[in-house]
Amino acid sequence: MKRAVLVTRDKQNIGEDYRKWLSELKKRYRQSQIKAAIKVNSELLRFYWSLGRDIVTKQAESTWGSGFLKSLSVDLQHEFPESKGLSYSNLKYARQWYLFYYEQVVQQGKASSEFGQQVVGELEMPELFSQLGWGHHIVILSKMTQLLNGHFVGLKALSVLLNTKTS
């Protein structure tokens, strides 16, 4: 096992200019780390978006069956064992994430200003989405799905109630 090498510095030759420069270097280094993390997040989100789009497209075009996502997850995890983002549940979330926004655009009949004038089948991830982490998108998706399901159930119940009162 290698031993750590202690490096000493000559404290007497370090002046105020050096300290200021060192402080600036540390600040720039931290800023670079943050920028790199943001870019990594953005690229991973673009990957999940395109993965969701691909899954939706492949499921619509092929007859691979319901075990398709589990097989895909196993194959991807085998190829990338260090990655936690390729689990079966993450693949389902990627599909749901893309499909949720795709359906919102379809229901509107045209793309909203955030999505621009895009052909729905070629829906690209809005740049704004990259400002949140994947975990945040999963939470938002879960909450929005619950909210919309609750809204739908409420409207259905109201419809039944109104129909029974008019009968």
C-alpha positions in Angstrom: 0.0 0.0 0.0 1.3 3.5 -0.9 1.8 6.0 1.8 0.6 9.5 1.5 3.3 12.0 0.8 3.2 15.0 3.0 3.9 18.2 1.1 5.0 21.2 3.1 5.1 24.8 2.0 7.2 27.6 2.9 4.7 29.8 4.9 7.1 32.7 5.0 7.2 33.2 1.2 3.4 33.2 0.9 2.1 36.7 0.6 -1.3 38.4 0.4 -1.2 38.1 -3.5 -0.8 34.4 -3.2 -3.7 34.0 -0.8 -6.0 36.2 -3.0 -5.0 34.1 -6.1 -5.5 30.8 -4.2 -9.0 32.0 -3.0 -9.9 33.0 -6.6 -8.7 29.6 -7.9 -10.8 27.7 -5.3 -13.8 29.8 -6.2 -13.4 29.1 -10.0 -12.8 25.4 -9.3 -16.0 25.1 -7.3 -17.9 27.1 -10.0 -16.5 24.7 -12.6 -17.7 21.7 -10.6 -21.2 23.2 -10.3 -21.3 23.9 -14.1 -20.1 20.4 -14.9 -22.8 18.9 -12.6 -25.5 21.0 -14.3 -24.3 19.9 -17.7 -24.3 16.2 -16.6 -27.8 16.6 -15.2 -29.0 18.3 -18.4 -27.5 15.5 -20.6 -29.0 12.8 -18.4 -32.4 14.4 -18.6 -32.1 14.6 -22.4 -31.2 10.9 -22.4 -34.2 10.0 -20.2 -36.5 12.1 -22.4 -35.3 10.4 -25.6 -35.4 7.0 -23.9 -39.0 7.6 -22.9 -39.8 8.7 -26.5 -38.1 5.6 -27.9 -39.9 3.3 -25.5 -43.3 4.8 -26.4 -42.5 4.5 -30.1 -41.1 1.0 -29.9 -44.1 -0.2 -27.8 -46.5 1.3 -30.4 -44.7 -0.2 -33.4 -43.7 -3.6 -32.2 -45.2 -6.7 -30.5 -42.5 -7.2 -27.8 -45.0 -7.7 -25.1 -45.2 -6.4 -21.5 -41.8 -7.9 -20.4 -40.0 -5.6 -22.8 -39.1 -3.0 -20.2 -37.8 -5.5 -17.7 -35.6 -7.1 -20.4 -34.3 -3.7 -21.6 -33.5 -2.8 -18.0 -31.6 -6.1 -17.4 -29.6 -5.7 -20.6 -28.7 -2.0 -19.9 -27.7 -2.8 -16.3 -25.6 -5.6 -17.5 -23.8 -3.3 -19.9 -23.6 -0.4 -17.4 -23.4 -2.1 -13.9 -22.2 1.0 -12.1 -25.3 3.1 -13.3 -28.3 3.2 -11.0 -30.4 5.1 -13.6 -31.3 2.1 -15.7 -33.5 0.2 -13.3 -36.9 -1.1 -14.4 -38.6 1.6 -12.4 -36.5 4.4 -14.0 -37.3 3.1 -17.4 -41.0 3.2 -16.5 -40.6 6.8 -15.2 -38.8 7.8 -18.4 -41.7 6.4 -20.4 -44.3 8.1 -18.2 -42.4 11.4 -18.2 -42.3 11.6 -21.9 -45.8 10.3 -22.4 -47.3 12.7 -19.8 -46.0 15.8 -21.7 -46.7 14.3 -25.1 -50.3 13.7 -24.1 -50.6 17.3 -22.7 -49.5 18.6 -26.1 -51.9 16.3 -28.0 -54.8 17.3 -25.7 -54.1 20.9 -26.3 -54.4 20.3 -30.0 -51.2 22.2 -30.6 -47.9 22.8 -28.9 -47.8 25.3 -26.1 -45.4 28.2 -26.1 -43.0 26.1 -23.9 -42.9 23.3 -26.5 -42.9 25.7 -29.4 -44.2 24.7 -32.8 -43.1 21.1 -32.9 -44.4 18.1 -34.6 -45.8 16.1 -31.7 -44.1 12.9 -32.7 -40.8 14.7 -32.6 -41.4 16.4 -29.3 -38.1 17.7 -27.8 -37.5 18.2 -24.2 -38.0 21.9 -23.2 -34.7 23.5 -22.1 -36.5 24.6 -18.9 -36.7 21.0 -17.8 -32.9 20.8 -17.4 -33.0 23.1 -14.4 -34.4 20.3 -12.2 -32.9 17.0 -11.3 -34.4 13.7 -12.4 -35.7 13.0 -8.9 -37.6 16.3 -8.9 -39.2 15.4 -12.3 -40.3 12.0 -10.9 -41.9 13.7 -7.9 -43.7 16.3 -10.2 -44.8 13.5 -12.5 -46.2 11.5 -9.6 -48.0 14.5 -8.1 -49.4 15.7 -11.5 -50.6 12.1 -12.3 -52.3 11.9 -8.9 -53.8 15.4 -9.4 -55.1 14.6 -12.9 -56.4 11.2 -11.8 -58.2 12.9 -8.9 -59.6 15.6 -11.1 -60.8 13.0 -13.6 -62.4 10.9 -10.8 -64.1 14.1 -9.4 -65.4 15.0 -12.8 -66.7 11.5 -13.3 -68.4 11.5 -9.9 -70.0 14.9 -10.6 -71.2 13.6 -14.0 -72.8 10.5 -12.4 -74.3 12.7 -9.7 -75.8 15.2 -12.2 -77.1 12.3 -14.4 -78.9 10.7 -11.5 -80.5 13.9 -10.4 -81.9 14.6 -13.9 -83.3 11.1 -14.2 
